[in-house]
Each structure stands twice: as C-alpha cells, then as structure tokens.
C-alpha cells in the first residue's frame, strides 16, 4: 500500500490502483478553490435540524400565513 495522504486519511478504506485512477478521472479538471467556496457557503447557511416543537410551530405559522 502506498503512503499517500489519501491512505493516511482513510486507512480502513484502502484504494486499489484502479480505484485511484477512477477517482483521478472523475475529478480531473475540478477546481479545488470552487469546492472550498461551496463548502464555506454551505457551512454558513446550514441550519441545525429543528427540534420537534420548533418544527410544529414552523408548520403552523407557515400554514396560517397562507390563509
């Protein structure tokens, strides 16, 4: 097994050479900076799941506003 950063990050999921080549082909041309920007935006706007009582209130309030 090679000692690439990928192997150190996920040692329990070793990649074969074919796996690595497939991933390289799949992500060829992907701009890493764009991915980081998407991750930053998603983290900024990600909202934790609502508590059950919050969800019920949200549903009730959204229904009332349409009346």
C-alpha positions in Angstrom: 0.0 0.0 0.0 1.3 3.4 -0.8 1.7 6.1 1.8 -0.2 8.9 0.1 -2.2 11.5 2.2 -5.4 9.7 0.9 -4.2 6.4 2.5 -3.3 8.1 5.8 -6.7 9.9 6.0 -8.7 6.7 5.5 -6.5 3.7 6.4 -9.5 1.5 6.9 -10.6 2.1 3.2 -7.6 1.2 1.1 -7.8 2.2 -2.6 -6.6 -0.1 -5.4 -4.8 1.4 -8.3 -8.0 1.1 -10.4 -9.9 3.0 -7.7 -7.3 5.8 -7.6 -7.3 6.1 -11.4 -11.1 6.2 -11.5 -11.2 9.0 -8.9 -8.5 10.9 -10.7 -10.5 10.6 -13.9 -13.7 11.6 -12.1 -12.3 14.7 -10.5 -9.9 15.8 -13.3 -10.5 19.4 -14.0 -12.3 20.1 -10.8 -11.2 23.5 -9.4 -10.5 22.9 -5.7 -10.9 26.6 -4.9 -14.5 26.5 -6.2 -15.2 23.5 -4.0 -13.9 25.3 -0.9 -16.1 28.3 -1.7 -19.2 26.0 -2.0 -18.2 24.4 1.4 -17.9 27.8 3.0 -21.3 28.9 1.7 -22.9 25.6 2.7 -21.4 25.8 6.2 -22.6 29.4 6.6 -26.2 28.7 5.6 -26.5 25.2 7.1 -29.1 25.2 9.8 -29.2 22.5 12.5 -32.3 20.3 12.4 -35.3 21.8 14.2 -36.5 20.4 17.5 -39.9 18.7 17.2 -41.7 21.7 18.9 -39.9 24.2 16.6 -40.9 22.2 13.5 -44.6 22.1 14.6 -44.6 25.8 15.2 -42.9 26.5 11.8 -45.5 24.4 10.1 -48.4 26.0 11.9 -47.1 29.5 11.2 -46.4 28.8 7.6 -49.9 27.5 7.1 -51.5 30.5 8.9 -49.7 33.0 6.7 -51.4 31.5 3.6 -54.9 32.0 4.9 
